[in-house]
Amino acid sequence: MTARSQFLRKDRGGVEPLPYIWVAGHSRSVPLDPPARCADVLTLVNEGHLYRVAGTRSRIDDALELAAVVNRGPMAPAVAGAWAAVESLLTHPDDPRGENERSGKAVAADRMAAIIACSWPRAELTALAHRHKPRSEDVLARRIAACATNQERARVVADTLYRGGASALDFTRAPTKYSDWPAAQRMADLVQAPRPVLGDVAGAFRIALRRLYRTGTSSCTAEPPRA
């Protein structure tokens, strides 16, 4: 009904949807807005881009507009918008057909996979730095506390994993310790052999993003169901 109401003329007997509904047997209203899908771009605030509106629109602005439905919009537009944003940033009409890349717009999936694989270690190492919580403060905890940026914290943890392996981290007091141990082992493997580990990770992301490509393009071209 919400989707249908978008196509009614203003002030011509249409309806205006509220952001919640009432269900028999429930004493409170139920919100209709779905929870956010955690597609966050922290640099918009951290680097002061959110209020930087002077000048011409950039390709980033166009991509963010295409992907704006990703966090809270319906699933089909979210998938289509996400792929359209990726394609707008990572393809160009003059792209050469390389031997190691797919042809056409699907090449954006491979390029996005490479970008994610490159950013994955820093994100994982930063999380491990915040979750290193031994029973009593140790040398590593003090080194992490002395860092001013997440990049420095990630570097400290990477150096620790390289020298002492996953067991050098202690998640005793971390609420997520059971998932932190496998993450520490992944990062320990990475710092010892970056090329094969990153290659495997990039391959996994490549498969997922090619699926997004197929789903996104089919969402845009699919015919409506017939009665």
trRosetta pair geometry for C-beta under 8 A, 3 or more apart (Angstrom, degrees):
i j d omega theta_ij theta_ji phi_ij phi_ji
1 4 5.6 -54 -145 38 34 112
1 5 6.2 38 156 -27 66 105
1 15 7.3 -26 167 78 109 142
1 17 6.8 140 112 -90 97 118
2 5 5.8 -53 -149 29 29 113
2 6 7.3 40 151 -30 58 96
2 17 4.6 4 -108 -52 89 168
2 32 7.6 145 -54 158 148 149
3 6 6.1 -47 -166 13 36 115
3 74 7.7 9 -75 -36 121 154
4 7 6.3 -69 -170 34 44 104
4 8 7.5 50 141 -34 70 100
5 8 5.7 -42 -157 10 49 119
5 14 6.0 115 -154 -178 84 106
5 15 5.2 -85 -115 70 127 86
5 16 7.2 153 172 -100 142 26
5 17 5.8 165 44 -29 158 102
8 12 6.5 -156 169 69 91 99
8 13 7.6 -113 -174 82 129 66
8 14 3.5 142 119 -105 142 123
8 15 7.4 84 31 25 162 62
9 12 3.9 30 82 17 107 139
9 14 6.7 -173 66 -38 47 123
10 14 7.1 -64 -116 23 27 138
11 14 7.6 -26 -20 23 11 100
17 32 7.6 -68 161 59 118 167
18 21 7.6 145 80 -71 103 51
18 32 7.7 127 103 3 62 130
19 31 6.2 -9 143 -149 90 80
19 32 5.5 -144 -174 41 47 100
19 33 5.6 -4 -166 -29 106 103
20 29 4.0 60 148 152 133 124
20 30 6.0 157 -164 75 86 38
20 31 5.0 -51 -100 -102 92 44
20 32 5.8 -156 -94 -11 29 84
21 29 6.6 154 73 -163 25 86
21 30 5.4 -26 63 61 80 95
21 32 6.1 85 -15 -65 95 101
22 26 7.1 -167 -165 73 61 103
22 29 5.5 -60 -80 -109 71 75
22 30 7.3 149 -101 13 23 85
23 26 4.6 47 71 18 93 124
23 30 5.7 27 -7 -8 113 132
26 29 7.9 118 116 -95 118 14
26 30 6.5 31 114 -46 163 104
33 72 6.1 -13 -169 -165 95 123
34 72 5.9 166 63 -151 85 66
36 39 7.6 -130 173 26 93 70
36 71 4.6 -15 -147 -178 87 102
36 72 5.9 -44 -100 -67 64 89
37 70 6.4 -106 60 148 131 75
37 71 5.3 -156 34 -137 85 44
37 72 7.5 -161 -4 -61 88 42
37 78 7.5 93 2 -166 156 149
38 71 7.7 144 4 -128 17 88
39 67 7.4 -125 144 159 146 115
39 70 4.6 -28 44 120 165 124
39 71 5.1 -131 45 -77 101 80
41 44 4.9 71 106 -21 101 109
41 64 7.5 -72 6 -112 162 113
42 45 6.6 -65 -173 44 53 94
42 46 5.3 33 144 -11 86 124
43 46 5.2 -66 -120 55 40 104
43 47 4.7 2 -172 11 83 117
43 49 6.5 39 130 10 80 129
44 47 7.5 -24 -85 49 5 84
44 49 4.8 -90 -138 71 51 105
44 50 4.6 78 157 -68 92 85
45 48 7.7 31 -174 -71 28 29
45 49 7.8 -71 -42 44 21 74
45 50 5.4 17 -83 -24 60 132
48 51 7.1 -58 -173 46 70 88
48 52 6.3 80 135 -41 81 113
49 52 5.3 -65 -146 26 43 120
57 61 4.5 -114 -162 73 89 146
57 62 6.5 93 151 -48 119 85
58 61 5.0 111 53 1 68 97
58 62 7.4 -129 102 1 44 86
59 62 5.5 -51 -151 37 39 113
59 63 6.2 40 151 -21 68 105
59 88 6.5 -175 -170 143 96 99
59 89 6.1 132 144 -104 117 72
60 63 5.7 -55 -147 37 32 111
60 64 6.3 32 155 -20 66 105
60 89 7.5 55 -92 -103 55 118
61 64 5.8 -54 -147 36 29 110
61 65 6.5 30 154 -20 63 106
62 65 5.8 -56 -153 34 31 112
62 66 6.6 31 151 -19 64 105
62 88 6.0 -126 113 157 113 151
63 66 5.7 -53 -150 35 34 112
63 67 6.2 12 158 -1 68 113
63 85 4.1 94 -166 -156 81 87
63 86 7.8 100 -149 -52 117 25
63 88 5.1 -168 -88 79 87 122
63 89 5.1 19 -86 -49 148 111
64 67 6.0 -68 -141 51 29 98
64 68 6.5 62 152 -66 64 83
64 85 7.2 86 -63 -132 21 129
65 68 5.7 -17 -152 -25 33 118
66 81 5.1 175 158 -162 67 80
66 84 4.5 -128 -178 101 135 111
66 85 4.2 176 86 -70 116 82
66 88 6.3 142 3 0 158 144
67 70 4.8 -4 178 -21 83 123
67 81 5.1 149 -105 141 38 99
67 82 5.4 71 -123 -100 97 51
67 84 7.6 -168 -62 70 71 85
67 85 3.8 -12 -44 -38 109 156
68 71 7.8 -52 177 20 43 97
68 73 7.5 84 108 -31 65 129
68 81 7.0 -87 39 174 55 148
69 72 7.2 -99 -159 67 50 58
69 73 2.8 -7 -171 -2 94 157
69 74 7.3 -24 176 39 124 58
69 77 4.8 -36 123 121 160 109
69 78 5.0 -129 119 -87 92 65
69 81 4.8 118 45 16 105 160
70 73 6.9 15 -24 31 15 105
70 78 4.9 111 -116 -155 42 93
70 81 6.2 -134 -54 92 79 115
70 82 5.2 92 -98 -74 116 100
73 77 5.1 -79 146 87 131 114
73 78 4.8 165 77 -65 99 90
73 81 7.2 54 61 17 153 146
74 77 5.3 72 67 24 90 101
74 78 6.6 -159 90 -14 40 96
75 78 5.5 -63 -146 36 28 115
75 79 6.4 25 161 -19 67 104
76 79 6.1 -54 -149 33 29 107
76 80 6.4 21 157 -10 64 109
76 219 5.2 170 -167 -145 86 124
77 80 5.6 -59 -141 45 34 109
77 81 5.7 33 160 -20 70 111
77 219 7.9 -178 -80 161 28 137
78 81 5.9 -56 -140 41 24 108
78 82 6.2 29 158 -23 62 107
79 82 5.8 -54 -146 33 27 112
79 83 6.6 19 158 -12 62 106
79 212 6.8 -153 -159 -149 89 78
79 215 5.3 -70 174 126 138 114
79 216 5.4 -148 148 -88 84 72
79 219 5.6 136 90 -27 112 159
80 83 6.1 -60 -151 39 29 105
80 84 6.2 30 153 -20 65 110
80 216 5.2 137 -112 -151 43 74
80 219 4.2 -126 -67 99 105 131
80 220 5.3 131 -138 -60 120 87
81 84 5.6 -54 -143 37 32 113
81 85 6.3 35 157 -22 65 104
82 85 5.9 -56 -153 33 29 111
82 86 6.6 26 152 -15 63 106
82 212 6.7 -78 106 -169 118 126
82 216 6.7 -121 73 -95 80 128
83 86 5.6 -54 -148 38 36 111
83 87 6.0 35 155 -19 69 108
83 212 5.6 177 -82 149 102 94
83 213 6.1 139 -137 -106 125 43
83 215 7.5 178 -44 80 141 77
83 216 2.7 38 5 -149 157 171
83 217 7.0 -113 136 -41 156 63
84 87 5.7 -56 -144 40 29 111
84 88 6.2 33 156 -25 64 107
84 216 7.0 -164 -33 -179 65 127
84 220 7.9 113 -66 -71 109 138
85 88 5.8 -54 -146 32 29 111
85 89 6.7 14 159 -9 62 110
86 89 6.3 -72 -155 41 28 102
86 90 5.8 -24 171 21 68 120
86 108 5.2 126 137 153 95 124
86 109 7.5 59 140 -81 142 51
86 112 5.3 -19 -153 -70 122 146
86 209 7.6 -166 -171 -159 165 114
86 212 7.6 68 19 119 156 133
87 90 6.7 -79 -125 53 21 83
87 91 5.4 -16 -168 12 67 124
87 105 5.4 3 -133 -164 120 112
87 108 4.8 -135 -103 -13 55 172
88 91 7.6 -42 -93 42 10 89
89 108 7.7 108 69 -144 70 117
90 107 7.5 -152 135 110 99 79
90 108 4.0 121 88 -135 113 86
90 111 4.5 175 -172 87 128 136
90 112 5.9 -114 -29 -53 169 84
91 95 6.2 -62 -159 -34 69 143
91 105 5.6 -33 -85 -128 164 66
91 107 6.4 117 -102 70 95 101
91 108 4.9 -62 -44 -63 100 109
92 95 5.0 132 64 -48 78 86
95 107 6.4 168 165 69 155 159
97 101 7.7 -150 -163 77 46 97
97 103 5.2 3 -129 -106 107 100
98 101 4.3 57 64 24 110 105
98 107 8.0 106 34 -130 102 131
101 107 4.8 45 165 -132 115 105
101 110 5.5 -172 -135 76 82 153
101 111 7.6 24 -131 -51 126 87
102 106 4.2 -57 115 101 138 111
102 107 5.1 -160 71 -77 75 62
102 109 7.3 7 38 52 138 104
102 110 5.9 154 12 -19 97 130
102 210 7.9 110 -20 -109 162 113
103 106 7.2 40 73 49 39 103
103 107 6.8 -7 -136 -48 9 108
104 107 6.7 160 75 -11 40 91
105 108 5.9 -21 176 4 65 113
105 213 7.2 166 115 -152 93 115
105 217 7.5 134 86 -80 136 129
106 109 5.5 -32 -173 16 63 116
106 110 7.5 57 139 -11 73 96
106 210 6.6 37 -161 -127 105 86
106 213 5.2 91 -119 169 75 161
107 110 5.7 -53 -160 37 48 110
107 111 6.3 44 147 -17 74 107
108 111 5.6 -58 -145 41 35 110
108 112 6.0 36 156 -21 69 107
108 213 7.2 146 69 -97 95 117
109 112 5.9 -56 -145 37 27 109
109 113 6.4 32 154 -23 62 106
109 206 6.5 94 138 -154 95 62
109 209 3.9 162 -156 123 87 103
109 210 4.7 110 152 -75 160 58
109 212 6.8 162 -113 61 108 96
109 213 4.7 -70 -57 -38 130 130
110 113 5.6 -51 -149 32 31 115
110 114 6.7 33 152 -20 63 102
110 206 5.6 25 -112 -130 64 107
110 209 7.6 -175 -54 87 28 129
110 210 7.9 35 -56 -66 70 97
111 114 5.7 -51 -154 32 35 112
111 115 6.7 34 150 -18 65 103
112 115 5.6 -52 -150 35 37 112
112 116 6.3 35 154 -17 68 105
112 205 7.6 -133 113 151 77 114
112 209 5.2 175 80 -142 118 157
113 116 5.9 -55 -146 37 31 109
113 117 6.2 32 155 -20 65 108
113 202 5.3 99 144 -165 101 71
113 203 7.9 77 168 -79 139 11
113 205 3.9 153 -141 108 86 102
113 206 4.0 25 -114 -74 175 64
113 208 7.7 139 -101 53 105 86
113 209 5.2 -140 -59 19 94 139
114 117 5.7 -54 -146 36 30 112
114 118 6.5 30 155 -19 63 106
114 202 5.8 28 -97 -138 54 122
115 118 5.9 -58 -153 35 30 110
115 119 6.5 15 156 -9 66 110
116 119 6.0 -65 -146 43 32 102
116 120 6.2 51 153 -46 67 100
116 202 7.9 146 73 -114 84 63
116 205 4.9 -175 78 -150 131 156
116 209 8.0 173 6 -50 141 132
117 120 5.7 -37 -146 8 30 122
117 198 5.5 104 166 -167 116 84
117 201 4.8 138 -128 107 99 105
117 202 3.9 -27 -59 -79 161 81
117 205 5.8 -147 -54 22 90 144
118 121 7.8 -56 -178 19 31 98
118 198 7.7 48 -83 -153 51 126
119 122 6.1 -63 -165 41 52 108
119 123 6.1 47 147 -19 80 112
120 123 5.9 -66 -149 40 31 109
120 124 6.0 24 162 -16 70 111
120 201 6.1 -136 60 167 163 147
121 124 5.8 -62 -144 41 30 107
121 125 5.9 25 162 -17 68 111
121 154 7.6 107 134 -174 79 126
121 158 7.6 50 167 -93 114 123
121 187 6.9 120 -143 -123 82 91
121 190 5.9 -177 -109 153 115 155
121 198 7.8 -44 -40 -90 119 103
122 125 5.9 -56 -141 40 28 109
122 126 6.2 32 158 -23 63 107
122 150 7.5 86 170 131 98 105
122 151 7.0 -19 -150 -111 121 67
122 154 5.0 7 -145 -148 66 168
123 126 5.9 -55 -149 33 27 112
123 127 6.6 27 154 -17 62 105
124 127 5.8 -55 -152 35 32 111
124 128 6.5 30 152 -17 65 106
124 183 5.8 -160 -163 -170 105 107
124 186 7.0 -79 -179 92 155 119
124 187 5.7 -172 123 -73 122 115
125 128 5.6 -54 -148 37 34 112
125 129 6.4 41 151 -26 65 102
125 153 7.5 160 133 115 91 77
125 154 3.7 88 104 -144 123 85
125 155 7.9 85 144 -37 146 26
125 157 4.8 167 -168 78 92 127
125 158 5.5 -17 -127 -53 146 90
125 187 6.0 133 -82 -136 79 143
126 129 5.6 -50 -151 29 33 115
126 130 6.8 25 154 -12 64 104
126 150 4.5 15 -123 -170 126 110
126 153 5.9 80 -123 90 66 116
126 154 5.0 -37 -61 -69 71 101
126 157 8.0 -166 -72 21 24 144
127 130 6.0 -60 -154 39 33 106
127 131 6.2 13 155 -6 68 117
127 180 7.9 -149 132 -116 101 91
127 183 7.0 -58 93 160 121 156
128 131 5.8 -69 -140 48 31 102
128 132 6.4 50 158 -43 68 93
128 157 5.2 129 94 -164 114 153
128 169 6.2 -53 -179 -129 110 158
128 180 6.6 131 -114 -158 75 98
128 183 6.1 -163 -74 119 105 116
128 184 5.9 124 -128 -88 132 80
128 187 6.5 -85 -22 10 158 160
129 132 6.2 -37 -151 5 29 113
129 144 5.1 171 -168 -137 95 126
129 147 7.7 -37 -176 42 144 151
129 150 7.5 164 57 -147 145 69
129 153 3.8 101 175 164 168 113
129 154 6.4 -98 -27 -73 135 45
129 156 6.8 87 -114 69 120 105
129 157 4.8 -115 -72 -44 89 132
130 153 7.6 43 -47 163 70 152
131 171 5.6 6 146 -119 100 102
131 174 4.3 56 -169 -125 90 145
131 176 6.3 -66 -130 62 139 104
131 177 7.6 173 172 -88 116 59
131 180 5.1 -146 130 -113 146 142
132 140 6.1 -87 161 122 151 120
132 141 6.1 -156 118 -87 109 77
132 144 6.4 148 58 -19 130 162
132 157 7.4 -164 -36 -105 136 110
132 169 5.2 -101 -107 -152 101 91
132 170 6.2 70 -161 54 75 64
132 171 6.9 -75 -111 -79 38 64
132 174 7.7 -7 -67 -54 9 129
133 141 7.7 85 -111 -106 35 123
133 170 7.0 -117 73 107 34 82
133 171 6.3 48 42 -143 82 42
133 172 6.5 -123 100 58 77 67
133 173 3.9 -100 130 67 119 97
133 174 4.7 146 30 -54 119 78
134 137 7.0 141 68 -102 105 18
134 138 5.2 40 36 -9 155 113
134 141 6.4 -114 26 -41 103 132
134 170 3.8 42 -83 95 88 143
134 172 5.8 58 -136 24 40 118
134 173 7.2 27 110 8 6 104
135 170 7.8 -80 -3 153 65 137
135 172 5.4 -36 -48 93 78 153
135 173 6.7 137 -89 -38 47 111
137 141 4.7 -127 -150 86 74 140
137 142 6.3 83 167 -53 112 87
138 141 5.2 101 50 9 63 103
138 142 7.3 -125 103 -3 35 90
138 170 7.2 89 10 22 140 138
139 142 5.8 -60 -153 38 32 109
139 143 6.4 32 151 -20 67 106
140 143 5.6 -54 -147 35 34 112
140 144 6.3 33 155 -18 67 104
140 156 7.4 143 -154 153 78 111
140 157 8.0 77 -168 -99 116 63
140 160 5.7 54 -118 -108 124 151
140 168 7.0 131 -64 156 152 94
140 169 7.4 -130 132 -105 163 58
141 144 5.8 -53 -147 37 31 110
141 145 6.3 31 154 -20 64 108
142 145 5.6 -53 -144 37 32 112
142 146 6.4 33 156 -22 64 107
143 146 5.9 -58 -152 33 30 111
143 147 7.2 42 149 -36 60 96
143 156 5.1 173 133 -156 116 139
144 147 5.8 -44 -162 9 38 117
144 153 5.4 57 -145 -133 84 94
144 156 5.8 -172 -84 93 67 148
144 157 7.4 45 -93 -57 112 90
147 150 8.0 97 133 -92 129 17
147 152 3.8 179 -152 105 110 116
147 153 4.5 169 89 -64 161 73
147 156 6.2 -120 -61 -12 135 138
148 152 6.1 62 44 22 64 149
149 152 4.9 101 59 5 78 99
149 153 7.2 -141 101 -2 45 87
150 153 5.3 -52 -147 38 40 114
150 154 6.1 43 154 -22 69 103
151 154 5.8 -51 -148 35 30 112
151 155 6.5 32 152 -20 62 105
152 155 5.6 -54 -150 34 33 113
152 156 6.5 35 152 -21 65 103
153 156 5.7 -53 -151 33 33 112
153 157 6.5 27 155 -14 66 106
154 157 5.9 -57 -148 39 32 108
154 158 6.2 33 154 -21 66 108
155 158 5.7 -53 -144 36 30 112
155 159 6.4 32 156 -19 64 106
156 159 5.9 -56 -151 36 28 110
156 160 6.4 29 151 -19 63 107
157 160 5.5 -54 -148 36 34 113
157 161 6.3 32 155 -17 67 105
157 169 7.3 32 -146 -85 98 121
157 187 7.4 -8 137 146 110 152
158 161 5.8 -55 -146 38 30 109
158 162 6.3 34 154 -23 64 107
158 187 7.1 -112 -104 173 69 113
158 191 5.3 160 -164 -95 83 133
159 162 5.7 -53 -147 34 30 114
159 163 6.4 16 159 -8 64 110
160 163 6.2 -67 -148 43 27 101
160 164 5.8 -34 176 34 67 111
160 168 4.9 -166 163 122 98 140
160 169 7.0 104 120 -62 131 82
161 164 7.0 -80 -120 60 19 70
161 165 6.5 26 -161 -143 58 12
161 166 6.6 25 -133 -79 95 47
161 168 6.5 -159 -90 50 42 125
161 169 7.4 -5 -80 -30 87 111
161 184 7.0 -163 -107 -169 118 78
161 187 5.4 -81 -129 120 172 99
161 188 4.6 -136 -172 -95 108 69
161 191 5.1 125 100 22 110 147
162 188 8.0 -177 -70 -139 35 62
162 191 4.4 -107 -77 143 87 134
162 192 7.0 162 -126 -69 67 65
163 168 7.2 77 81 -75 81 162
164 167 6.7 -108 149 74 94 77
164 168 3.2 95 98 -67 128 130
165 168 6.0 132 65 -12 51 97
165 188 5.1 52 -154 -149 56 139
166 169 6.4 -56 -175 30 52 103
166 181 7.0 80 165 -163 128 65
166 184 4.1 115 -146 128 95 103
166 185 4.5 -16 -75 -81 157 60
166 187 7.6 124 -96 63 88 83
166 188 4.3 -91 -51 -26 82 147
169 180 7.6 -124 127 151 132 112
169 184 5.0 -139 47 -125 140 142
171 174 4.0 -56 -166 30 86 128
171 176 7.5 -77 -173 83 131 62
171 177 3.8 156 126 -123 115 89
171 180 4.4 148 -102 86 161 144
171 181 6.6 -126 31 -57 140 75
171 184 7.7 -145 -29 -31 124 137
172 177 6.9 59 -97 -106 11 149
174 177 4.6 130 74 -67 95 81
174 180 5.7 28 102 -14 150 158
176 179 5.1 -48 173 49 94 104
176 180 5.4 107 110 -38 86 100
177 180 5.2 -57 -137 34 35 118
177 181 6.7 44 166 -30 67 94
178 181 6.7 -38 -152 16 27 109
179 182 6.4 -53 -162 39 45 105
179 183 6.5 45 145 -19 70 111
180 183 5.4 -60 -149 41 38 115
180 184 6.1 41 154 -24 71 103
181 184 5.7 -51 -147 33 31 111
181 185 6.6 29 154 -17 63 104
182 185 5.6 -55 -149 36 36 111
182 186 6.4 40 152 -23 67 102
183 186 5.6 -50 -150 32 34 113
183 187 6.5 27 154 -13 65 106
184 187 5.9 -58 -149 41 32 107
184 188 6.2 36 151 -23 66 106
185 188 5.4 -50 -144 35 34 115
185 189 6.5 36 154 -18 64 102
186 189 5.9 -55 -154 36 30 110
186 190 6.3 33 148 -24 64 107
186 197 7.7 139 -174 -163 73 129
187 190 5.2 -49 -145 33 37 118
187 191 6.4 32 160 -17 68 101
188 191 6.3 -53 -145 35 29 103
188 192 6.6 21 156 -12 60 111
189 192 6.0 -68 -153 41 30 108
189 193 6.5 -38 172 42 68 96
189 197 5.5 144 123 -93 98 138
190 193 7.3 -97 -142 65 20 57
190 194 6.0 47 178 -106 69 59
190 197 4.5 -140 -104 105 66 157
190 198 7.1 84 -141 -50 98 78
191 194 7.0 17 -120 -66 23 87
193 196 5.2 -13 145 39 116 104
193 197 5.7 121 94 -18 84 102
194 197 6.2 -79 -148 46 25 104
194 198 5.7 14 170 -12 70 118
195 198 6.3 -62 -140 42 21 104
195 199 6.2 25 159 -24 60 111
196 199 5.4 -56 -147 35 31 117
196 200 6.5 32 157 -20 66 102
197 200 5.9 -53 -153 33 32 108
197 201 6.4 27 151 -15 65 107
198 201 5.5 -54 -144 40 36 111
198 202 6.0 38 156 -21 68 106
199 202 5.8 -53 -144 37 28 110
199 203 6.4 32 154 -22 61 106
200 203 5.6 -56 -153 33 31 115
200 204 6.7 30 152 -19 64 103
201 204 5.8 -53 -152 33 34 110
201 205 6.5 28 153 -12 66 106
202 205 5.8 -57 -147 42 33 108
202 206 6.1 41 152 -29 66 106
203 206 5.4 -50 -145 30 30 116
203 207 6.8 32 156 -19 62 100
204 207 6.0 -52 -156 30 32 109
204 208 6.7 27 150 -14 63 107
205 208 5.6 -57 -149 39 37 111
205 209 6.0 27 158 -14 71 110
206 209 6.1 -61 -142 42 27 104
206 210 6.3 30 157 -21 64 107
207 210 5.9 -56 -148 34 28 110
207 211 6.7 30 152 -19 61 103
208 211 5.7 -56 -159 32 33 112
208 212 6.7 35 145 -19 65 102
209 212 5.1 -42 -149 32 44 117
209 213 6.5 53 148 -24 65 96
210 213 5.2 -43 -150 30 38 118
210 214 6.6 36 152 -16 65 100
211 214 5.8 -53 -149 37 34 108
211 215 6.1 29 154 -14 67 109
212 215 5.8 -59 -142 44 30 108
212 216 5.7 30 160 -21 67 112
213 216 5.9 -55 -138 38 23 109
213 217 6.2 14 165 -11 61 110
214 217 6.3 -59 -143 40 25 102
214 218 6.2 19 160 -14 62 112
215 218 5.9 -61 -145 41 27 106
215 219 6.2 32 155 -26 64 106
216 219 5.7 -52 -149 29 29 113
216 220 6.8 21 156 -14 62 106
217 220 5.9 -58 -152 37 35 108
217 221 6.2 4 161 3 69 116
218 221 6.2 -72 -136 52 31 93
218 222 5.5 49 165 -52 72 103
219 222 6.3 -32 -129 6 22 115
